[in-house]
Amino acid sequence: MRQEQSSSDEEDVAQIQGMCLIFLRECPSGALHLHEFKKIFGVQSRSPEDSLFLETIFRSFDTNQDNTLDFIEYVAALNLILRGNLEDHLKWSFKMYDRDGNGKLDRNEILHKIKLQKSEVGLTPSQICDRIFDLVDNNNDGEITLTEFMEGAKKDQWLMDLLNLDVNTSGWVTQNCRKLP
């Protein structure tokens, strides 16, 4: 078991190193702009939803909000995506939903994010939003805090499955990142 974990860690480190080489090749200045980020992940020719999803990812990692990712922000992002635990991923997912950055999610933020996802649960975005608030908004104040979000996601499998696109982003990154030549 320990050897399997070590092998997995080595693969993660190799992936991060490969993606860092891409960063250095694409951004010799040390600043990665959104259009370069999209180029690295090959999103320019994809759907508007993919493009907007990548913009949301980019903005969530631009911690100093200067519209670029420096090398440290980029490595921190890769580490979170590829090696972060469930709690780290849920915090990041919450941050991606929290468009205004006030630390609480309202219905508009949830609806916006749901509309970006390709959900196959047989419910309208409004019905999904209502169900999320029924499950997670413990004090019924019309806003979801980080604590409510994390506790709700951990205790409800339907909600965890719905959030899976954000929580399991490592597969998406690995699949969509351009290969080194």
Accessible surface in RSA format (square Angstrom, percent):
REM  Atomic radii and reference values for relative SASA: ProtOr
REM  Chains: A
REM  Algorithm: Lee & Richards
REM  Probe-radius: 1.40
REM  Slices: 20
REM RES _ NUM      All-atoms   Total-Side   Main-Chain    Non-polar    All polar
REM                ABS   REL    ABS   REL    ABS   REL    ABS   REL    ABS   REL
RES MET A   1   193.01 100.0 153.31 101.5  39.69  94.5 130.09 110.6  62.92  83.4
RES ARG A   2   212.45  89.2 203.32 103.6   9.12  21.7  81.08 110.8 131.37  79.6
RES GLN A   3   152.04  85.0 144.36 105.5   7.68  18.3  52.59 111.9  99.45  75.4
RES GLU A   4   125.99  72.3 116.49  88.1   9.50  22.6  49.52  95.8  76.47  62.4
RES GLN A   5   104.60  58.5 101.19  74.0   3.41   8.1  41.05  87.4  63.55  48.2
RES SER A   6    51.70  43.7  45.90  61.3   5.81  13.4  27.69  59.0  24.01  33.6
RES SER A   7    52.04  44.0  49.25  65.7   2.79   6.4  26.31  56.0  25.73  36.0
RES SER A   8    49.28  41.6  46.86  62.5   2.42   5.6  21.44  45.7  27.84  39.0
RES ASP A   9    45.40  31.8  45.31  45.1   0.08   0.2  11.78  27.7  33.62  33.5
RES GLU A  10   116.82  67.1 109.03  82.5   7.78  18.5  44.96  87.0  71.85  58.7
RES GLU A  11   110.07  63.2 106.63  80.7   3.44   8.2  41.22  79.7  68.85  56.2
RES ASP A  12    27.37  19.2  27.37  27.2   0.00   0.0   0.00   0.0  27.37  27.3
RES VAL A  13    59.45  39.1  59.14  53.5   0.30   0.7  59.45  51.7   0.00   0.0
RES ALA A  14    58.70  54.0  48.92  75.5   9.78  22.3  50.47  71.1   8.23  21.8
RES GLN A  15    55.92  31.3  46.98  34.3   8.94  21.3  29.57  62.9  26.34  20.0
RES ILE A  16    22.44  12.8  22.44  16.7   0.00   0.0  22.44  16.2   0.00   0.0
RES GLN A  17   108.11  60.5 104.95  76.7   3.16   7.5  35.95  76.5  72.15  54.7
RES GLY A  18    16.70  20.6   0.00   N/A  16.70  20.6  16.01  43.9   0.69   1.5
RES MET A  19    12.21   6.3  12.06   8.0   0.15   0.4  12.06  10.3   0.15   0.2
RES CYS A  20    16.35  12.4  16.35  18.2   0.00   0.0  10.39  26.3   5.96   6.4
RES LEU A  21   100.32  55.9  97.02  69.4   3.30   8.3  97.02  68.1   3.30   8.9
RES ILE A  22     3.88   2.2   3.88   2.9   0.00   0.0   3.88   2.8   0.00   0.0
RES PHE A  23     0.22   0.1   0.22   0.1   0.00   0.0   0.22   0.1   0.00   0.0
RES LEU A  24    96.48  53.7  88.14  63.1   8.34  21.0  88.47  62.1   8.01  21.6
RES ARG A  25   101.64  42.7  76.03  38.8  25.61  61.0  72.88  99.6  28.76  17.4
RES GLU A  26    32.54  18.7  16.32  12.3  16.22  38.6   4.49   8.7  28.05  22.9
RES CYS A  27     2.26   1.7   0.00   0.0   2.26   5.3   1.70   4.3   0.57   0.6
RES PRO A  28   119.60  87.2  84.39  76.9  35.22 128.0  89.90  74.2  29.71 184.6
RES SER A  29    99.31  83.9  55.92  74.6  43.39  99.9  58.23 124.0  41.08  57.5
RES GLY A  30    27.92  34.4   0.00   N/A  27.92  34.4  22.56  61.9   5.36  12.0
RES ALA A  31    28.95  26.6  28.51  44.0   0.44   1.0  28.51  40.1   0.44   1.2
RES LEU A  32     0.00   0.0   0.00   0.0   0.00   0.0   0.00   0.0   0.00   0.0
RES HIS A  33    77.03  42.1  77.03  53.5   0.00   0.0  43.40  44.7  33.63  39.1
RES LEU A  34    35.00  19.5  33.18  23.7   1.82   4.6  33.18  23.3   1.82   4.9
RES HIS A  35   116.57  63.7 112.83  78.4   3.74   9.6  82.04  84.5  34.54  40.2
RES GLU A  36    35.19  20.2  34.97  26.5   0.22   0.5   8.79  17.0  26.40  21.6
RES PHE A  37     8.61   4.3   8.61   5.3   0.00   0.0   8.61   5.2   0.00   0.0
RES LYS A  38    31.72  15.5  31.72  19.5   0.00   0.0  10.25   9.2  21.48  22.9
RES LYS A  39    94.72  46.2  93.44  57.3   1.28   3.1  46.83  42.2  47.89  51.0
RES ILE A  40     0.00   0.0   0.00   0.0   0.00   0.0   0.00   0.0   0.00   0.0
RES PHE A  41     4.73   2.4   4.73   2.9   0.00   0.0   4.73   2.9   0.00   0.0
RES GLY A  42    27.47  33.9   0.00   N/A  27.47  33.9  20.47  56.2   7.00  15.7
RES VAL A  43     0.90   0.6   0.06   0.1   0.84   2.0   0.06   0.1   0.84   2.3
RES GLN A  44   120.50  67.4  86.17  63.0  34.33  81.7  43.77  93.2  76.73  58.2
RES SER A  45   111.23  94.0  71.74  95.7  39.49  91.0  55.73 118.7  55.50  77.8
RES ARG A  46   104.95  44.1  80.47  41.0  24.48  58.3  28.22  38.6  76.73  46.5
RES SER A  47    39.43  33.3  28.71  38.3  10.73  24.7  34.49  73.4   4.94   6.9
RES PRO A  48   107.18  78.1  97.27  88.7   9.91  36.0 103.93  85.8   3.25  20.2
RES GLU A  49    69.06  39.7  66.86  50.6   2.20   5.2  17.54  33.9  51.52  42.1
RES ASP A  50    31.64  22.2  31.53  31.4   0.11   0.2   0.55   1.3  31.09  31.0
RES SER A  51    24.57  20.8  24.57  32.8   0.00   0.0  15.65  33.3   8.92  12.5
RES LEU A  52    63.87  35.6  63.20  45.2   0.67   1.7  63.56  44.6   0.31   0.8
RES PHE A  53    12.39   6.2  12.39   7.7   0.00   0.0  12.39   7.5   0.00   0.0
RES LEU A  54     0.87   0.5   0.87   0.6   0.00   0.0   0.87   0.6   0.00   0.0
RES GLU A  55    45.69  26.2  45.66  34.5   0.03   0.1   3.86   7.5  41.83  34.1
RES THR A  56    27.70  19.7  22.29  22.6   5.41  12.9  17.64  23.7  10.06  15.2
RES ILE A  57     2.37   1.3   2.37   1.8   0.00   0.0   2.37   1.7   0.00   0.0
RES PHE A  58     0.19   0.1   0.19   0.1   0.00   0.0   0.19   0.1   0.00   0.0
RES ARG A  59   123.39  51.8 110.48  56.3  12.92  30.8  58.84  80.4  64.56  39.1
RES SER A  60     7.99   6.8   1.53   2.0   6.46  14.9   6.36  13.6   1.63   2.3
RES PHE A  61    15.97   8.0  14.81   9.2   1.16   3.0  14.93   9.1   1.04   3.0
RES ASP A  62     6.69   4.7   4.66   4.6   2.04   4.8   1.51   3.5   5.19   5.2
RES THR A  63    95.57  68.0  67.23  68.2  28.35  67.6  56.83  76.3  38.75  58.6
RES ASN A  64    88.73  61.2  59.21  57.2  29.52  71.1  40.62  97.8  48.11  46.5
RES GLN A  65   152.53  85.3 128.52  93.9  24.01  57.2  33.73  71.8 118.80  90.1
RES ASP A  66    73.62  51.6  50.84  50.6  22.78  53.9  36.39  85.6  37.23  37.1
RES ASN A  67    95.88  66.1  91.98  88.9   3.90   9.4  23.33  56.2  72.55  70.1
RES THR A  68    17.72  12.6  17.72  18.0   0.00   0.0  12.25  16.5   5.48   8.3
RES LEU A  69     0.18   0.1   0.18   0.1   0.00   0.0   0.18   0.1   0.00   0.0
RES ASP A  70    54.62  38.3  54.50  54.2   0.11   0.3  27.71  65.2  26.90  26.8
RES PHE A  71    72.67  36.4  71.41  44.2   1.27   3.3  71.41  43.3   1.27   3.6
RES ILE A  72   131.89  75.1 130.96  97.6   0.93   2.2 131.20  94.5   0.69   1.9
RES GLU A  73    12.53   7.2   9.02   6.8   3.51   8.4  10.46  20.2   2.08   1.7
RES TYR A  74     2.30   1.1   2.30   1.3   0.00   0.0   2.30   1.7   0.00   0.0
RES VAL A  75    45.92  30.2  45.92  41.6   0.00   0.0  45.92  39.9   0.00   0.0
RES ALA A  76    59.45  54.7  46.58  71.9  12.87  29.3  54.74  77.1   4.71  12.5
RES ALA A  77     5.21   4.8   4.91   7.6   0.30   0.7   5.13   7.2   0.08   0.2
RES LEU A  78     4.14   2.3   4.14   3.0   0.00   0.0   4.14   2.9   0.00   0.0
RES ASN A  79    69.22  47.7  69.22  66.9   0.00   0.0   8.32  20.0  60.91  58.9
RES LEU A  80    34.51  19.2  31.19  22.3   3.32   8.3  34.36  24.1   0.15   0.4
RES ILE A  81     6.85   3.9   5.26   3.9   1.59   3.8   5.85   4.2   0.99   2.7
RES LEU A  82    19.04  10.6   2.89   2.1  16.15  40.6   3.45   2.4  15.59  42.0
RES ARG A  83   103.43  43.4  70.94  36.2  32.50  77.4  18.68  25.5  84.75  51.4
RES GLY A  84    23.48  29.0   0.00   N/A  23.48  29.0   7.41  20.3  16.08  36.0
RES ASN A  85    91.45  63.1  80.65  77.9  10.80  26.0  42.82 103.0  48.63  47.0
RES LEU A  86    78.09  43.5  66.97  47.9  11.12  28.0  70.76  49.7   7.34  19.7
RES GLU A  87    73.83  42.4  71.88  54.4   1.95   4.7  12.81  24.8  61.02  49.8
RES ASP A  88    56.23  39.4  52.83  52.6   3.39   8.0   7.00  16.5  49.22  49.1
RES HIS A  89    15.91   8.7  15.91  11.1   0.00   0.0  12.87  13.3   3.04   3.5
RES LEU A  90     0.00   0.0   0.00   0.0   0.00   0.0   0.00   0.0   0.00   0.0
RES LYS A  91    91.96  44.9  86.83  53.3   5.13  12.2  44.53  40.1  47.44  50.5
RES TRP A  92    11.40   4.6   6.86   3.3   4.54  10.7  10.65   5.7   0.75   1.2
RES SER A  93     0.00   0.0   0.00   0.0   0.00   0.0   0.00   0.0   0.00   0.0
RES PHE A  94    11.48   5.7  11.48   7.1   0.00   0.0  11.48   7.0   0.00   0.0
RES LYS A  95    96.88  47.3  87.90  53.9   8.98  21.4  67.63  60.9  29.25  31.2
RES MET A  96     4.82   2.5   0.00   0.0   4.82  11.5   1.68   1.4   3.14   4.2
RES TYR A  97     1.09   0.5   0.86   0.5   0.24   0.6   1.01   0.8   0.08   0.1
RES ASP A  98    15.87  11.1   8.33   8.3   7.54  17.8   1.24   2.9  14.63  14.6
RES ARG A  99   149.46  62.8 110.51  56.3  38.95  92.7  33.99  46.5 115.47  70.0
RES ASP A 100    92.54  64.8  55.34  55.1  37.19  87.9  45.52 107.1  47.02  46.9
RES GLY A 101    60.55  74.7   0.00   N/A  60.55  74.7  28.22  77.5  32.32  72.4
RES ASN A 102    84.96  58.6  52.26  50.5  32.70  78.7  38.35  92.3  46.61  45.0
RES GLY A 103    36.38  44.9   0.00   N/A  36.38  44.9  28.37  77.8   8.01  17.9
RES LYS A 104    82.42  40.2  81.52  50.0   0.90   2.1  34.43  31.0  48.00  51.1
RES LEU A 105     0.00   0.0   0.00   0.0   0.00   0.0   0.00   0.0   0.00   0.0
RES ASP A 106    48.47  34.0  48.26  48.0   0.21   0.5  19.42  45.7  29.04  29.0
RES ARG A 107   100.99  42.4  99.53  50.7   1.45   3.5  50.94  69.6  50.04  30.3
RES ASN A 108   114.31  78.8 109.06 105.4   5.25  12.6  26.31  63.3  87.99  85.1
RES GLU A 109    10.34   5.9   9.85   7.4   0.50   1.2   9.82  19.0   0.52   0.4
RES ILE A 110     1.41   0.8   1.41   1.1   0.00   0.0   1.41   1.0   0.00   0.0
RES LEU A 111    41.67  23.2  41.67  29.8   0.00   0.0  41.67  29.3   0.00   0.0
RES HIS A 112    49.51  27.1  44.79  31.1   4.72  12.1  27.40  28.2  22.11  25.7
RES LYS A 113     3.24   1.6   3.24   2.0   0.00   0.0   2.82   2.5   0.41   0.4
RES ILE A 114     5.48   3.1   2.86   2.1   2.62   6.3   3.22   2.3   2.26   6.1
RES LYS A 115   134.35  65.5 109.10  66.9  25.25  60.1  62.57  56.3  71.78  76.5
RES LEU A 116    23.90  13.3  15.50  11.1   8.40  21.1  15.54  10.9   8.37  22.5
RES GLN A 117    21.29  11.9  10.00   7.3  11.29  26.9   3.05   6.5  18.24  13.8
RES LYS A 118   150.05  73.2 117.99  72.4  32.06  76.3 109.74  98.8  40.31  42.9
RES SER A 119    43.47  36.7   7.75  10.3  35.72  82.3  13.83  29.5  29.64  41.5
RES GLU A 120   169.95  97.6 129.44  97.9  40.51  96.5  53.90 104.2 116.06  94.8
RES VAL A 121    59.78  39.3  30.56  27.7  29.22  70.4  38.53  33.5  21.25  57.6
RES GLY A 122    79.80  98.4   0.00   N/A  79.80  98.4  45.27 124.2  34.53  77.3
RES LEU A 123    67.52  37.6  47.18  33.8  20.34  51.1  50.41  35.4  17.12  46.1
RES THR A 124    72.03  51.2  68.12  69.1   3.91   9.3  68.71  92.3   3.31   5.0
RES PRO A 125    50.26  36.6  50.26  45.8   0.00   0.0  50.26  41.5   0.00   0.0
RES SER A 126    61.67  52.1  59.89  79.9   1.77   4.1  30.85  65.7  30.82  43.2
RES GLN A 127    90.38  50.5  85.91  62.8   4.48  10.7  27.57  58.7  62.81  47.6
RES ILE A 128     2.34   1.3   2.34   1.7   0.00   0.0   2.34   1.7   0.00   0.0
RES CYS A 129     1.98   1.5   1.98   2.2   0.00   0.0   1.10   2.8   0.88   0.9
RES ASP A 130    66.79  46.8  66.52  66.2   0.27   0.6  21.04  49.5  45.75  45.6
RES ARG A 131    94.22  39.6  91.53  46.7   2.69   6.4  28.83  39.4  65.39  39.6
RES ILE A 132     5.64   3.2   5.64   4.2   0.00   0.0   5.64   4.1   0.00   0.0
RES PHE A 133     6.02   3.0   3.92   2.4   2.10   5.5   4.22   2.6   1.80   5.1
RES ASP A 134   123.09  86.2  87.99  87.6  35.10  83.0  29.06  68.4  94.03  93.8
RES LEU A 135    52.03  29.0  42.53  30.4   9.50  23.9  45.21  31.7   6.82  18.4
RES VAL A 136     1.68   1.1   0.88   0.8   0.80   1.9   1.61   1.4   0.07   0.2
RES ASP A 137     9.19   6.4   5.32   5.3   3.87   9.1   1.34   3.2   7.85   7.8
RES ASN A 138    87.95  60.7  57.14  55.2  30.81  74.2  33.58  80.8  54.37  52.6
RES ASN A 139    96.97  66.9  68.15  65.9  28.82  69.4  41.67 100.3  55.30  53.5
RES ASN A 140   127.77  88.1  98.86  95.5  28.91  69.6  28.62  68.9  99.16  95.8
RES ASP A 141    73.07  51.2  39.66  39.5  33.40  79.0  37.07  87.2  36.00  35.9
RES GLY A 142    33.50  41.3   0.00   N/A  33.50  41.3  25.36  69.6   8.14  18.2
RES GLU A 143    52.26  30.0  52.26  39.5   0.00   0.0  10.23  19.8  42.03  34.3
RES ILE A 144     0.13   0.1   0.13   0.1   0.00   0.0   0.13   0.1   0.00   0.0
RES THR A 145    40.96  29.1  40.96  41.5   0.00   0.0  37.96  51.0   3.00   4.5
RES LEU A 146    62.51  34.8  61.20  43.8   1.31   3.3  61.20  43.0   1.31   3.5
RES THR A 147    84.13  59.8  79.59  80.7   4.54  10.8  47.73  64.1  36.40  55.0
RES GLU A 148    14.27   8.2  13.61  10.3   0.67   1.6   9.91  19.2   4.36   3.6
RES PHE A 149     6.05   3.0   6.05   3.7   0.00   0.0   6.05   3.7   0.00   0.0
RES MET A 150    17.91   9.3  17.91  11.9   0.00   0.0  11.59   9.9   6.32   8.4
RES GLU A 151    90.24  51.8  85.99  65.1   4.26  10.1  37.73  73.0  52.51  42.9
RES GLY A 152     1.58   1.9   0.00   N/A   1.58   1.9   1.07   2.9   0.51   1.1
RES ALA A 153     0.66   0.6   0.00   0.0   0.66   1.5   0.00   0.0   0.66   1.8
RES LYS A 154   106.24  51.8  73.13  44.9  33.11  78.8  44.79  40.3  61.45  65.5
RES LYS A 155   142.13  69.3 103.07  63.2  39.06  93.0  76.60  68.9  65.53  69.8
RES ASP A 156    29.89  20.9  27.25  27.1   2.64   6.2   5.31  12.5  24.58  24.5
RES GLN A 157   124.40  69.6 114.30  83.5  10.10  24.0  59.92 127.5  64.48  48.9
RES TRP A 158    45.31  18.2  36.99  17.9   8.32  19.5  38.24  20.4   7.07  11.5
RES LEU A 159     2.22   1.2   2.22   1.6   0.00   0.0   2.22   1.6   0.00   0.0
RES MET A 160    32.78  17.0  32.63  21.6   0.15   0.4  30.44  25.9   2.34   3.1
RES ASP A 161    85.05  59.6  70.80  70.5  14.25  33.7  26.37  62.1  58.68  58.5
RES LEU A 162    13.18   7.3   4.87   3.5   8.31  20.9  10.51   7.4   2.68   7.2
RES LEU A 163     2.01   1.1   1.74   1.2   0.27   0.7   2.01   1.4   0.00   0.0
RES ASN A 164    73.13  50.4  72.61  70.2   0.52   1.2   9.24  22.2  63.89  61.8
RES LEU A 165    67.57  37.6  57.78  41.3   9.78  24.6  64.45  45.3   3.12   8.4
RES ASP A 166     0.29   0.2   0.24   0.2   0.05   0.1   0.10   0.2   0.19   0.2
RES VAL A 167    19.39  12.8  17.06  15.4   2.34   5.6  17.06  14.8   2.34   6.3
RES ASN A 168    80.09  55.2  72.07  69.6   8.01  19.3  12.24  29.4  67.85  65.6
RES THR A 169     0.17   0.1   0.17   0.2   0.00   0.0   0.17   0.2   0.00   0.0
RES SER A 170    28.68  24.2  28.38  37.9   0.30   0.7   7.34  15.6  21.34  29.9
RES GLY A 171    36.27  44.7   0.00   N/A  36.27  44.7  33.60  92.2   2.67   6.0
RES TRP A 172    39.92  16.0  34.47  16.7   5.44  12.8  23.73  12.7  16.18  26.3
RES VAL A 173     2.00   1.3   2.00   1.8   0.00   0.0   2.00   1.7   0.00   0.0
RES THR A 174    45.02  32.0  43.34  43.9   1.68   4.0  39.92  53.6   5.09   7.7
RES GLN A 175   146.55  81.9 116.04  84.8  30.51  72.6  39.98  85.1 106.57  80.8
RES ASN A 176    12.62   8.7   6.00   5.8   6.62  15.9   2.08   5.0  10.54  10.2
RES CYS A 177     9.20   7.0   4.92   5.5   4.28  10.1   3.33   8.4   5.87   6.3
RES ARG A 178    84.79  35.6  75.66  38.6   9.13  21.7  48.19  65.9  36.60  22.2
RES LYS A 179   155.89  76.1 136.96  84.0  18.93  45.1 111.19 100.1  44.70  47.6
RES LEU A 180    78.05  43.5  54.65  39.1  23.40  58.8  54.65  38.4  23.40  63.0
RES PRO A 181   148.26 108.1  75.79  69.1  72.47 263.4 116.16  95.9  32.10 199.5
END  Absolute sums over single chains surface
CHAIN  1 A     9940.1       8115.3       1824.8       5265.8       4674.3
END  Absolute sums over all chains
TOTAL          9940.1       8115.3       1824.8       5265.8       4674.3
